[in-house]
């Protein structure tokens, strides 16, 4: 293998997008991780013995681990990195391994590293937070290369760990939002179903309660539109408004089918204590399939996609703003929708592009810092 990725919370999209030369060791998996995709021999559960075997592989050039601000996983990642480096040093003739991460944390690093137990003691809380930032910054020095998935994530890390990043190759490569590489030809807008899609668990932080109120305000059901909620594992018989259908546990192929034929994807994320939307996979997948997307300023890619012809950005937690955004997205646009409508500069990067940049050892172009 040329590269090894240690993956927490494995999901189907991770397997779909992985380069052929990359092996995956997953420490946990999401509800949408399909058994058929996990039959790939290069995708296996993590064990220490498998990590040791990979570290001894003379062809291994790259180790990808979780990002530093994913705190629980980063503690484990530090152990993985140290083990691989020690094993490589003990094996004559083995070249060094580039240690890399794909960073997308959108919540301010100082808030991410704050101590809620010390909220009533502000001075002690501030000192503890600064020490935590310093300690995490020192551990960032273990990284050889970082790709940021959004400009917001890049600025977040630079604000707190800029001094550490000066010793690390880094760049911004936003996710690919042009044509989906898994699916066939995209259906043009005129042939699309009058369907709004909500992909994922209908939680408060994903803005589902706000979406329900906005849906009724928008009058979409009266105009013949349907809202389809693709929930990985929730109850299918919950009470919903008119025009709303819930589908539970859909196979990945059916999710792609919805995206190929649906008109709009809604991702109205809302910030919660200790959480902020990082990228929003439904947003990326919606655009890759030619859907219009309605999202909020809390989505990690919002700033990168401002001006994109298929994106409508609304105020977070505001049902009226979201209802207006839904109405605009459901109105026929000028020209043909689809990936080609994005125009030059909106395509973004695939996982293969990210891995290639890590392996290149080059500066990464004008967006590097």
C-alpha positions as CSV (number, residue, x, y, z in Angstrom):
1,X,0.0,0.0,0.0
2,X,1.1,3.6,-0.7
3,X,-1.0,5.2,1.9
4,X,-2.9,4.2,5.1
5,X,-5.8,6.1,6.6
6,X,-7.0,5.4,10.1
7,X,-10.7,6.3,10.1
8,X,-13.0,7.0,13.1
9,X,-16.7,6.9,12.3
10,X,-16.4,5.2,8.9
11,X,-19.2,6.1,6.5
12,X,-20.0,4.8,3.1
13,X,-18.9,8.0,1.3
14,X,-15.3,7.5,2.7
15,X,-15.1,4.1,1.0
16,X,-16.6,5.4,-2.2
17,X,-14.0,8.2,-2.6
18,X,-10.9,6.5,-1.4
19,X,-8.0,6.1,-3.8
20,X,-7.1,2.6,-5.0
21,X,-3.6,2.9,-3.5
22,X,-5.0,3.7,0.0
23,X,-5.9,1.2,2.8
24,X,-8.4,2.0,5.5
25,X,-8.3,0.9,9.1
26,X,-11.5,2.0,10.8
27,X,-11.9,2.3,14.6
28,X,-15.7,2.8,14.5
29,X,-18.4,3.2,11.9
30,X,-21.5,5.2,11.2
31,X,-25.0,3.8,10.7
32,X,-24.8,4.4,7.0
33,X,-21.7,2.3,6.5
34,X,-23.0,-0.4,4.1
35,X,-21.8,-4.0,4.5
36,X,-21.2,-4.4,0.7
37,X,-18.7,-1.5,0.7
38,X,-16.9,-2.9,3.7
39,X,-16.2,-6.1,1.7
40,X,-13.4,-4.2,0.0
41,X,-10.2,-6.1,1.2
42,X,-8.4,-2.8,1.7
43,X,-11.1,-1.7,4.3
44,X,-10.6,-3.4,7.6
45,X,-11.3,-2.9,11.3
46,X,-8.4,-1.3,13.2
47,X,-6.1,-3.5,15.3
48,X,-2.7,-2.7,16.6
49,X,-1.2,-5.7,14.8
50,X,-2.6,-4.4,11.4
51,X,-1.1,-1.0,12.1
52,X,2.3,-2.7,12.8
53,X,2.1,-4.7,9.6
54,X,1.3,-1.5,7.6
55,X,4.2,0.3,9.3
56,X,6.5,-2.4,8.1
57,X,5.3,-2.3,4.5
58,X,8.2,-0.9,2.5
59,X,5.8,0.8,0.0
60,X,4.1,2.9,2.7
61,X,4.6,6.6,2.1
62,X,1.7,8.3,3.9
63,X,-0.2,7.9,7.1
64,X,-3.4,9.9,7.4
65,X,-4.9,10.4,10.9
66,X,-7.7,12.4,12.5
67,X,-7.4,16.1,12.8
68,X,-6.0,17.7,16.1
69,X,-9.3,19.4,17.0
70,X,-11.1,16.1,17.0
71,X,-9.7,15.8,20.5
72,X,-10.5,12.3,21.5
73,X,-9.4,10.8,18.2
74,X,-6.3,13.0,18.1
75,X,-5.1,11.6,21.4
76,X,-5.2,8.1,19.8
77,X,-3.7,9.5,16.6
78,X,-0.6,10.7,18.4
79,X,0.0,7.1,19.6
80,X,-0.4,5.8,16.0
81,X,2.1,8.3,14.7
82,X,4.7,7.6,17.4
83,X,4.4,3.9,16.8
84,X,4.8,4.1,13.1
85,X,7.8,6.5,13.3
86,X,9.5,4.2,15.9
87,X,9.0,1.1,13.7
88,X,10.2,2.8,10.6
89,X,13.3,4.0,12.4
90,X,14.0,0.5,13.6
91,X,13.8,-1.0,10.1
92,X,16.9,-0.2,7.9
93,X,16.0,0.7,4.4
94,X,12.5,1.9,5.2
95,X,11.9,5.5,4.1
96,X,10.1,8.1,6.2
97,X,6.4,8.2,6.2
98,X,4.6,11.5,5.7
99,X,2.0,12.1,8.5
100,X,-1.0,14.1,7.3
101,X,-4.4,15.1,8.3
102,X,-7.5,16.6,6.6
103,X,-8.8,19.4,8.9
104,X,-12.4,20.7,8.8
105,X,-13.2,21.8,12.3
106,X,-15.3,25.0,12.1
107,X,-15.9,25.7,15.8
108,X,-13.4,28.2,17.2
109,X,-10.4,26.3,18.6
110,X,-10.5,28.1,21.9
111,X,-14.1,27.3,22.4
112,X,-13.4,23.7,21.4
113,X,-10.7,23.6,24.1
114,X,-12.6,25.4,26.8
115,X,-13.4,23.8,30.2
116,X,-17.1,23.9,31.0
117,X,-16.4,22.7,34.6
118,X,-14.5,26.0,35.1
119,X,-17.1,28.4,33.7
120,X,-17.7,29.9,37.2
121,X,-14.0,30.6,37.6
122,X,-13.1,32.7,34.5
123,X,-9.5,33.4,35.4
124,X,-8.7,29.7,36.0
125,X,-10.7,28.8,32.9
126,X,-8.7,31.2,30.7
127,X,-5.4,29.9,32.0
128,X,-6.4,26.3,31.5
129,X,-7.7,27.0,28.0
130,X,-4.4,28.7,27.0
131,X,-2.4,25.8,28.3
132,X,-4.6,23.4,26.3
133,X,-4.1,25.5,23.2
134,X,-0.3,25.4,23.7
135,X,-0.2,21.7,24.4
136,X,-2.3,20.9,21.3
137,X,-0.2,23.2,19.2
138,X,3.0,21.3,20.3
139,X,1.3,18.1,19.2
140,X,0.5,19.6,15.8
141,X,4.3,19.6,15.2
142,X,3.9,15.9,14.6
143,X,2.2,16.6,11.3
144,X,4.1,16.9,8.1
145,X,1.2,18.0,5.9
146,X,-2.3,19.4,6.4
147,X,-5.1,19.9,3.9
148,X,-7.9,22.2,5.1
149,X,-11.3,21.4,3.7
150,X,-12.6,24.9,4.0
151,X,-11.1,28.4,4.3
152,X,-12.9,28.7,7.6
153,X,-11.1,25.7,9.0
154,X,-7.8,27.1,7.8
155,X,-8.4,30.4,9.5
156,X,-9.5,28.6,12.7
157,X,-6.3,26.7,13.0
158,X,-4.1,29.6,12.0
159,X,-5.6,31.8,14.8
160,X,-4.6,29.4,17.5
161,X,-1.8,27.3,16.0
162,X,-0.2,29.5,13.3
163,X,3.2,29.2,15.0
164,X,3.0,25.4,14.7
165,X,1.7,25.4,11.2
166,X,4.7,27.4,10.0
167,X,6.7,24.2,10.2
168,X,4.1,22.2,8.3
169,X,3.1,22.1,4.7
170,X,-0.5,23.1,4.4
171,X,-3.1,24.3,1.9
172,X,-6.8,24.6,1.3
173,X,-8.5,22.1,-1.0
174,X,-12.3,22.3,-0.7
175,X,-14.4,19.2,-1.5
176,X,-15.3,18.4,-5.1
177,X,-18.8,19.7,-5.9
178,X,-18.8,19.0,-9.6
179,X,-20.1,15.7,-11.2
180,X,-20.4,12.7,-8.8
181,X,-17.8,10.1,-9.7
182,X,-20.0,7.2,-8.4
183,X,-23.2,7.9,-10.4
184,X,-24.1,8.0,-14.1
185,X,-25.2,11.1,-16.1
186,X,-27.0,13.8,-14.1
187,X,-30.6,14.5,-14.9
188,X,-31.1,18.1,-16.1
189,X,-33.3,20.5,-14.1
190,X,-36.3,20.2,-16.3
191,X,-36.6,16.5,-15.7
192,X,-36.1,16.6,-11.9
193,X,-38.7,15.5,-9.4
194,X,-40.3,18.3,-7.3
195,X,-38.5,17.0,-4.2
196,X,-36.5,18.6,-1.4
197,X,-34.1,16.1,0.3
198,X,-32.9,16.1,3.9
199,X,-30.1,13.5,4.3
200,X,-29.2,12.3,7.7
201,X,-30.5,12.1,11.2
202,X,-33.3,14.8,11.8
203,X,-31.6,16.4,14.7
204,X,-31.8,19.9,16.2
205,X,-28.2,20.8,15.3
206,X,-28.9,19.8,11.7
207,X,-31.8,22.3,11.8
208,X,-34.6,19.8,11.3
209,X,-37.1,21.5,13.7
210,X,-36.5,24.8,11.9
211,X,-36.9,23.0,8.5
212,X,-40.3,21.6,9.6
213,X,-41.6,25.1,10.4
214,X,-40.1,26.6,7.3
215,X,-41.6,23.8,5.2
216,X,-45.1,24.7,6.3
217,X,-44.4,28.4,5.8
218,X,-43.1,27.9,2.3
219,X,-46.3,26.5,1.0
220,X,-44.3,23.9,-0.9
221,X,-46.7,21.0,-0.3
222,X,-49.6,23.0,-1.7
223,X,-47.5,23.5,-4.9
224,X,-46.9,19.8,-5.3
225,X,-43.5,19.5,-3.7
226,X,-42.4,16.7,-1.4
227,X,-39.8,16.7,1.4
228,X,-38.0,13.4,1.7
229,X,-36.1,12.7,4.9
230,X,-33.5,9.9,4.5
231,X,-32.9,8.9,8.1
232,X,-30.2,6.3,8.6
233,X,-31.9,4.6,11.6
234,X,-34.8,6.5,13.2
235,X,-38.5,5.6,13.4
236,X,-40.4,5.7,10.1
237,X,-43.8,6.4,11.7
238,X,-43.2,9.7,13.5
239,X,-45.8,12.5,12.9
240,X,-44.8,14.9,10.2
241,X,-46.4,17.8,8.2
242,X,-48.2,17.4,4.9
243,X,-45.9,16.6,2.0
244,X,-43.1,15.1,4.2
245,X,-42.0,11.5,3.8
246,X,-39.5,9.7,6.0
247,X,-37.4,6.8,4.6
248,X,-35.3,4.9,7.1
249,X,-32.2,2.8,6.4
250,X,-32.0,3.5,2.7
251,X,-29.2,1.6,0.8
252,X,-26.5,3.9,-0.5
253,X,-27.5,3.2,-4.1
254,X,-31.0,4.6,-3.3
255,X,-29.6,7.7,-1.7
256,X,-27.6,8.3,-4.9
257,X,-30.8,7.8,-6.9
258,X,-32.6,10.4,-4.8
259,X,-29.8,12.8,-5.4
260,X,-29.8,12.2,-9.2
261,X,-33.5,13.0,-9.5
262,X,-34.3,15.4,-6.7
263,X,-34.2,19.1,-7.2
264,X,-33.2,20.6,-3.8
265,X,-31.1,19.5,-0.8
266,X,-31.7,21.2,2.5
267,X,-29.0,21.5,5.2
268,X,-30.1,24.2,7.6
269,X,-27.4,23.6,10.3
270,X,-27.6,25.5,13.6
271,X,-24.7,26.0,16.0
272,X,-25.0,24.3,19.3
273,X,-22.8,24.5,22.5
274,X,-19.6,22.7,21.6
275,X,-20.6,22.0,18.0
276,X,-20.6,23.7,14.6
277,X,-21.2,22.2,11.2
278,X,-17.8,21.4,9.6
279,X,-18.5,20.8,5.9
280,X,-21.9,19.2,5.6
281,X,-21.7,16.0,3.4
282,X,-25.3,16.4,2.1
283,X,-24.3,19.9,0.7
284,X,-21.3,18.4,-1.1
285,X,-23.3,15.4,-2.5
286,X,-26.2,17.6,-3.5
287,X,-24.0,19.9,-5.6
288,X,-22.1,17.0,-7.0
289,X,-25.4,15.6,-8.3
290,X,-26.6,18.9,-9.7
291,X,-29.2,19.7,-7.0
292,X,-29.8,23.2,-5.7
293,X,-28.8,23.5,-2.0
294,X,-30.3,25.5,0.8
295,X,-28.0,25.9,3.8
296,X,-27.1,28.4,6.5
297,X,-24.1,30.6,7.3
298,X,-23.1,28.0,10.0
299,X,-22.1,25.4,7.3
300,X,-18.4,25.2,7.0
301,X,-18.4,25.6,3.2
302,X,-20.8,28.6,3.2
303,X,-18.0,31.2,2.7
304,X,-16.3,29.1,0.0
305,X,-19.6,28.7,-2.0
306,X,-20.9,32.3,-1.8
307,X,-21.9,33.2,-5.3
308,X,-22.3,29.6,-6.4
309,X,-25.3,29.5,-8.8
310,X,-26.9,26.5,-7.1
311,X,-26.5,27.6,-3.4
312,X,-28.9,29.6,-1.3
313,X,-27.5,30.7,2.0
314,X,-30.0,31.5,4.8
315,X,-29.9,32.8,8.4
316,X,-29.4,29.9,10.9
317,X,-32.3,29.1,13.2
318,X,-34.7,31.5,11.3
319,X,-37.7,29.7,9.9
320,X,-38.8,32.7,7.8
321,X,-35.4,33.0,6.2
322,X,-35.3,29.3,5.5
323,X,-38.8,29.3,4.0
324,X,-37.8,32.1,1.7
325,X,-34.6,30.2,0.8
326,X,-36.7,27.1,0.0
327,X,-39.0,29.1,-2.2
328,X,-36.1,30.6,-4.1
329,X,-34.5,27.2,-4.6
330,X,-37.7,25.7,-5.8
331,X,-38.3,28.4,-8.5
332,X,-37.0,27.5,-12.0
333,X,-33.6,29.1,-12.5
334,X,-32.0,30.5,-15.6
335,X,-30.4,28.0,-17.8
336,X,-29.8,24.3,-16.9
337,X,-28.8,23.3,-13.4
338,X,-26.3,20.5,-12.8
339,X,-22.6,20.3,-12.1
340,X,-21.8,22.2,-15.3
341,X,-23.7,25.2,-14.1
342,X,-21.2,25.8,-11.3
343,X,-18.7,27.3,-13.8
344,X,-14.9,27.3,-13.5
345,X,-13.3,27.4,-10.1
346,X,-16.2,25.6,-8.3
347,X,-15.2,22.0,-9.0
348,X,-13.1,21.4,-5.8
349,X,-10.9,18.5,-5.1
350,X,-11.5,14.7,-4.7
351,X,-9.9,12.6,-2.1
352,X,-7.4,11.4,-4.7
353,X,-6.4,15.0,-5.3
354,X,-5.8,15.5,-1.5
355,X,-3.7,12.3,-1.2
356,X,-1.7,13.3,-4.3
357,X,-1.0,16.7,-2.8
358,X,0.3,15.1,0.4
359,X,2.5,12.8,-1.5
360,X,3.8,15.4,-3.9
361,X,5.9,17.3,-1.3
362,X,5.2,20.4,-3.3
363,X,4.0,23.8,-2.1
364,X,0.4,23.3,-3.3
365,X,-0.1,26.3,-5.4
366,X,-1.3,29.8,-4.5
367,X,-3.5,28.8,-1.7
368,X,-0.7,27.4,0.4
369,X,0.6,29.3,3.4
